[in-house]
Amino acid sequence: MAEGQKQGQLRTVVLVNIEEGSEAAGLFGHMYRGFVNLLKSLDNKSIRLITVASEKELAVKISESQPKVLIFTNDVVAGKKFKQADAVKKFISEGGLVVLACHFSSFVRPMTLNNFFKSLGLPWKSGAYNRTTFEKTTVGQFLLNAVDDMKTEDQINVKAAQLADVSPDQMLYVPAEGAVTNSMVFAPEPADRNSTMAAFGRVGKGAVAFVGDVNAEDKANRLTVALCLVNW
């Protein structure tokens, strides 16, 4: 059971969609409607869902609502102008989970991503970008199969911005054995099994999760929601 999480208690999840300063501004509402609906389907059942659209709102919710999970929908959190960076780091170190998903992987620049993870104490770096079939790792099965309210697939085929330099015990989905890249333009190549489209790393008492899907595909959306419900 996650620290501070009691049986039967709703887990407070804050969906952070700060569009000012992101090239993804205006895209989330339409593209990720299905994802939001998945979250809403769990509201008042296993989670208490809060949505914020500004840094000021985020600071208030972290302080007053004591959330367990923050979902960042785009690259703003990794930018130099983000003023709540220290608050987010403290949130993680004290037991919170930060999930980086939706437009995050599509719009964050590789060097910005690398520096952002370094600031959190993680060696993760920008990796491959392609579509292939990914399979759930042993670690992924252990973490995700325990979630009753949002089932995840053992294999998913998605186009994803992937991570490199992720420890095997932090990889949730890697290219399946024998998987090749899928493209209508380029010839298929063996997928790099040392890369991952979904990662989960513990930092202090908390954790950071990453989902690299770039097309809001249903199975990946379910994975992101499931990550909000895991115990660590």
PLY file of the C-alpha trace (Angstrom):
ply
format ascii 1.0
element vertex 232
property float x
property float y
property float z
element edge 231
property int vertex1
property int vertex2
end_header
0.00 0.00 0.00
1.39 3.40 -0.95
2.58 5.58 1.91
-0.29 7.69 3.19
-2.85 5.65 1.25
-5.40 3.82 3.39
-7.70 1.09 2.20
-10.98 2.55 0.94
-9.61 6.09 0.78
-9.98 8.02 -2.47
-6.65 8.91 -4.05
-6.51 12.59 -5.01
-5.29 12.98 -8.60
-4.55 16.41 -10.05
-4.66 16.72 -13.83
-2.28 19.57 -14.63
-2.97 21.08 -18.04
-1.05 24.38 -18.05
-1.13 25.41 -21.71
0.50 28.84 -21.49
4.09 28.45 -22.68
3.56 25.12 -24.43
3.43 24.51 -28.18
0.69 22.00 -27.36
-1.68 24.81 -26.35
-5.20 24.17 -27.61
-4.65 20.52 -28.53
-5.39 18.66 -25.31
-9.15 19.08 -25.02
-9.97 17.44 -28.34
-7.18 14.89 -28.65
-7.34 13.56 -25.09
-11.09 13.62 -24.52
-11.10 9.83 -24.17
-8.32 9.96 -21.60
-10.17 12.55 -19.52
-13.32 10.44 -19.72
-11.39 7.46 -18.36
-10.27 9.54 -15.40
-13.78 10.84 -14.84
-15.14 7.29 -14.85
-13.09 6.68 -11.69
-13.95 9.96 -9.98
-15.55 9.38 -6.58
-14.91 5.63 -6.99
-11.16 5.13 -6.60
-9.90 8.67 -7.18
-10.83 12.25 -6.42
-10.12 14.16 -9.63
-9.03 17.80 -9.66
-8.09 19.75 -12.79
-5.85 22.82 -12.77
-4.83 25.10 -15.63
-2.28 27.46 -14.06
0.81 27.36 -11.89
-0.99 29.38 -9.23
-3.79 26.80 -9.06
-1.23 24.00 -8.92
0.58 25.56 -5.96
-2.71 25.91 -4.09
-3.81 22.33 -4.77
-0.45 20.84 -3.74
-0.65 22.78 -0.50
-4.33 22.44 0.36
-5.56 19.22 -1.27
-2.55 17.03 -0.45
-2.80 15.07 -3.71
-1.15 11.71 -4.22
-0.70 12.04 -7.99
0.08 14.90 -10.38
-0.43 14.22 -14.10
1.39 16.69 -16.34
-0.10 16.79 -19.83
2.67 18.69 -21.62
6.23 19.99 -21.52
5.64 23.08 -19.35
6.76 21.22 -16.22
10.23 20.70 -17.73
10.73 24.29 -18.88
13.05 26.85 -17.32
10.14 29.26 -16.78
8.16 26.78 -14.66
8.06 28.40 -11.20
6.73 25.42 -9.26
9.73 23.15 -9.96
10.87 23.09 -6.32
7.32 22.41 -5.13
7.03 19.46 -7.53
10.39 18.04 -6.43
9.32 18.32 -2.80
5.99 16.69 -3.66
7.82 13.69 -5.14
10.41 13.36 -2.39
7.69 13.36 0.28
5.76 10.50 -1.33
3.88 11.83 -4.35
3.74 10.41 -7.86
4.31 12.58 -10.94
3.03 11.12 -14.22
4.40 12.62 -17.44
2.10 11.73 -20.29
-0.22 12.93 -23.07
1.59 15.73 -24.99
4.68 15.68 -22.75
6.76 13.33 -24.89
5.66 14.94 -28.17
6.63 18.50 -27.32
9.52 18.37 -24.85
12.88 18.88 -26.56
15.46 16.09 -26.06
18.01 18.23 -24.18
15.27 19.74 -22.03
13.98 16.26 -21.24
17.46 14.99 -20.33
18.13 17.95 -18.03
14.71 17.68 -16.45
15.19 14.03 -15.49
18.71 14.81 -14.26
17.25 17.48 -11.96
14.99 14.79 -10.49
17.89 12.43 -9.90
17.03 10.10 -12.79
19.50 9.14 -15.58
16.72 8.78 -18.17
17.37 10.29 -21.59
15.59 10.84 -24.87
15.62 7.68 -26.98
14.06 6.13 -30.08
10.94 7.46 -31.79
8.90 4.96 -33.75
5.89 2.68 -33.82
6.34 -0.91 -32.78
4.81 -3.58 -30.58
5.72 -3.25 -26.92
5.28 -5.92 -24.27
4.81 -5.55 -20.54
7.96 -6.39 -18.59
8.06 -8.47 -15.42
8.30 -5.22 -13.47
5.35 -3.84 -15.42
3.29 -6.92 -14.62
4.10 -6.66 -10.92
3.18 -2.98 -10.76
0.24 -2.77 -13.16
-1.48 -6.13 -12.81
-2.29 -5.26 -9.20
-4.52 -2.40 -10.37
-8.11 -3.64 -10.37
-9.91 -0.54 -11.65
-8.02 -0.08 -14.94
-6.73 -3.16 -16.75
-3.73 -2.85 -19.07
-2.73 -4.96 -22.05
0.26 -7.31 -22.05
1.15 -6.01 -25.52
0.41 -2.68 -27.17
1.32 -1.34 -30.59
1.84 2.41 -30.43
3.95 5.17 -31.87
6.04 6.46 -29.01
8.87 8.76 -28.03
10.91 6.36 -25.95
13.49 6.66 -23.21
17.07 5.40 -23.09
19.32 4.81 -20.07
16.43 3.43 -18.03
17.29 0.68 -15.59
15.56 -2.65 -16.36
13.82 -2.49 -12.99
12.22 0.81 -14.09
11.01 -0.32 -17.53
7.29 -1.11 -17.84
6.95 -1.77 -21.58
9.79 -2.63 -23.99
9.73 -3.71 -27.64
8.52 -7.30 -27.83
11.01 -10.00 -28.76
11.43 -9.93 -32.53
9.49 -6.67 -32.88
10.32 -4.39 -35.79
9.55 -0.75 -36.39
6.31 -0.03 -38.27
6.37 2.74 -40.87
4.61 3.59 -44.11
7.77 5.41 -45.26
10.81 3.55 -43.95
11.73 -0.12 -44.19
11.21 -2.07 -40.95
14.17 -2.39 -38.61
14.62 -4.40 -35.40
13.24 -2.41 -32.48
15.69 -1.52 -29.72
14.81 -3.64 -26.71
16.96 -1.41 -24.50
14.46 1.41 -24.93
11.13 1.79 -23.15
7.89 3.60 -23.94
6.80 3.57 -20.29
8.94 3.91 -17.18
8.45 4.14 -13.44
11.24 5.25 -11.12
11.24 5.80 -7.38
12.60 9.13 -6.16
12.79 9.67 -2.42
9.52 8.42 -0.95
7.70 9.10 -4.22
8.05 8.25 -7.87
8.08 9.54 -11.45
6.28 7.78 -14.31
6.55 8.36 -18.06
4.31 7.31 -20.95
5.69 8.08 -24.41
2.66 7.40 -26.62
2.12 10.33 -29.00
-1.27 9.57 -30.54
-3.64 9.31 -27.57
-4.26 5.65 -28.35
-6.79 3.95 -26.10
-4.47 1.28 -24.69
-1.86 3.88 -23.84
-4.49 6.10 -22.23
-5.52 3.18 -20.05
-1.88 2.68 -19.09
-1.57 6.32 -17.99
-4.70 6.08 -15.88
-3.58 2.78 -14.38
-0.29 4.40 -13.33
-2.31 6.84 -11.22
-3.58 3.87 -9.22
-0.40 1.86 -8.61
1.15 1.33 -5.20
4.86 1.86 -4.61
0 1
1 2
2 3
3 4
4 5
5 6
6 7
7 8
8 9
9 10
10 11
11 12
12 13
13 14
14 15
15 16
16 17
17 18
18 19
19 20
20 21
21 22
22 23
23 24
24 25
25 26
26 27
27 28
28 29
29 30
30 31
31 32
32 33
33 34
34 35
35 36
36 37
37 38
38 39
39 40
40 41
41 42
42 43
43 44
44 45
45 46
46 47
47 48
48 49
49 50
50 51
51 52
52 53
53 54
54 55
55 56
56 57
57 58
58 59
59 60
60 61
61 62
62 63
63 64
64 65
65 66
66 67
67 68
68 69
69 70
70 71
71 72
72 73
73 74
74 75
75 76
76 77
77 78
78 79
79 80
80 81
81 82
82 83
83 84
84 85
85 86
86 87
87 88
88 89
89 90
90 91
91 92
92 93
93 94
94 95
95 96
96 97
97 98
98 99
99 100
100 101
101 102
102 103
103 104
104 105
105 106
106 107
107 108
108 109
109 110
110 111
111 112
112 113
113 114
114 115
115 116
116 117
117 118
118 119
119 120
120 121
121 122
122 123
123 124
124 125
125 126
126 127
127 128
128 129
129 130
130 131
131 132
132 133
133 134
134 135
135 136
136 137
137 138
138 139
139 140
140 141
141 142
142 143
143 144
144 145
145 146
146 147
147 148
148 149
149 150
150 151
151 152
152 153
153 154
154 155
155 156
156 157
157 158
158 159
159 160
160 161
161 162
162 163
163 164
164 165
165 166
166 167
167 168
168 169
169 170
170 171
171 172
172 173
173 174
174 175
175 176
176 177
177 178
178 179
179 180
180 181
181 182
182 183
183 184
184 185
185 186
186 187
187 188
188 189
189 190
190 191
191 192
192 193
193 194
194 195
195 196
196 197
197 198
198 199
199 200
200 201
201 202
202 203
203 204
204 205
205 206
206 207
207 208
208 209
209 210
210 211
211 212
212 213
213 214
214 215
215 216
216 217
217 218
218 219
219 220
220 221
221 222
222 223
223 224
224 225
225 226
226 227
227 228
228 229
229 230
230 231
